[in-house]
Amino acid sequence: MDTFFAAMLTTIGVLVAGYLVQTLLRARAEESSGRAEAVLATATGRLAWLGGHLVVATAGAVAMLGLAAVSIGLVYGASAGDPAAQVRHLAGTAYLQLPAVLILAGLAVALFGLVPRLSVGLAWSGFVLGPYGSLLGVPEAVRDVSPFSHVPAVPADATLAPMAVMSVLALALGATGLTLFRRRNLAS
């Protein structure tokens, strides 16, 4: 059952990453339509504006992973017994996806800061490489680029090192994107 739930929560993690990237790329749509310029002409700073997008999107992603774990844990726990234990166990499995999800978010922000016109297409490219790359015949070396390829299958297999590296990488990408956006001109 752990393997099944790990696979299910990996798929949910990819879907949550899709939500997160799409929400963050909303900033690009606001910039290209001219709405960002109107907001940034007020007292709202660039970091506050993009940081607001980042905070709201990340909070939504964390909530969705938690809701998935609670929902699956309650349903499975009702049939197998001890729903509370199942929720705790599945919450650990669900939140193992968070560093991978946040790497794709950090990548989206970094691309938005560096190459705004290409950010949408490049940010979406990270989804097919990891969990679904084998279905598409993508070589393993390319699949290993995806952060979802480095998420442990179940909490029992979880080691701190890959999770810590992915978390640091996600923070570095996000901080880089914020810095790049602060320094560049708005693009239409």
N, C-alpha and C positions, 0 to 999 in steps of 0.2 A: 504494500500500500504506500510506503514511503516513496518508492520510485514513481508510482503513478501520480501522487500528489506533487512531487518535485517537478515532474514534466508538466502537469497542469499549471502549477504556479510559475513555471518558466514562461509558458504561453501568456499567462496573465501579466507577468512582468514585462514582456514585449509589448502587450497592449497598453499597459500603463506608461511605458516609455513613449509609445506613439502619442498618447494623450499629452504627455509632458513636452515632447518636441513640438507638437502642433500648437500647444498653448504658448510656448516660447516664441515660435515663429510668427505668432500674431503680432509681435513687435515689428517684424519686418513688414507685414501688411500695413500696419499703422504708419510706418515710416514712408513706404512707397506711395501711400495715398495722401500724405501731407498732414495727417492728423497729429503725428508725433511732433512735427515742427510747431504746431499751434500749442501743444501742451508744454513743450520745452521752452517756448517763448515766455512762459510764466515763471514763477519762482521754483518750479519743479526742476531739479537737476537731472542730468543724464543718468547718473548712478541710481538715483532714487526711482526714476522712471523704469529703467530696465531691471533694477533690483526688485521693484514691486511685481513685475511680471514673473521674475524668478521665484520669489517667495510664495506667491499665490499658486503657481504651477507645481512647485515642489510640495507644498502642503497638500494639494489635491492628490498628488501621486502617493504620498505617504498614507493618506486616508484611504485611497482606493486599494492599496496593498493590504492594509489592515482590515478593510471591509471584506475583501476576498477571503482572507484567512478566517475571519469570524464566521462568515457565511458557510464556507466549506466545513469548518470545524464543528459548527453546530449541527449541520445536516449529518455529517459522518458520525459525530458523537451521539446523536439521537438514535442511530441505528446500531452502533457498535458499543455504546455505553460510555459514560463519563465525557460529556460534551466539553466541560471546562478544560480537561486535559488535552483534548484534541485541538481546541482553539489555541491553547498555549503552544502546542507542538507545531501547528500549522502557521502560527504567527512567526515563529522562528524561521520556518522554511520560506514564508512570503517575504520577510524582510531581508533574507539573503539576496534577493533580487535588487534591493535598493541601490547598492553601489553601482551595479551595471546600468540601471535606469538613470542614475545621476550622471554617469559618464556620458551617456547620449545627450542628456540635458546640457552638460558642460560643453560638449562638442557643438551643439546647436548655438549656444551663446557665443562661443569662440568664433565660429564661422560667421555669425551675424556681425560680430565686431570686426572681423578681418575682411571678409568678402560678402557684403550684404546681398548683392545681386545673385550670388551662387549659393547662398546659405540654405535655401529651401531644398534644392535638389541634393546637395551634399549631405545635409543633416538626415535626410530620409534613407540614404544609402546604407546606414549602419544596421538596419533592421533585417535585411535578408541574409547577412553574412553569418551570423551566429547559429541560432537554433534551427534555421531553415536552410542553411547553406548546403547541407548534405542532400536535401531533396532537389536542389537546383544543380547539383553536380559541381559545386564550388570546391576547389581544393582545400584540404585541411589547413594549410599554411595561411590561406586567406581567411578562412573561418575563424582562426585563432585571433584575428584582429578584433573581432566582436567581443565586447565585454561579457556577453551572455555565455560565451564559451568557457569562461573562467569562474562561473558561479558553481559552488559545490552542489551536487545532486540532492543531498538531504542534509539536515542540520548535523547529523552524526559525522559527516565527512567534512564539515566546515573547519577550515583552518583560518587563523587570523591574518596571516601574511597576505594572501591574495585580496582579501576583503579590505584590508588597510591600504594596500597599494591602489586598488580601484577607487577607494574613497578619497585618497590624496590626489589622485589623477583627476577625479571629478571636480574637486575644489580648485585645483590648478587651472583646469580648462575654463571653469566658470569665472574665476578671477581674471584670467587672461582676456576672456571675452568682454568683461566689464571694463577693463582697462583700455582695450582696443576701441570699444565703442565710445568711451569718454574722449578719446583723442582724435577720432575721425570726424569728417564732415557728414552730415545727413545725406543719404543717397535716395534718389527718387526712382 
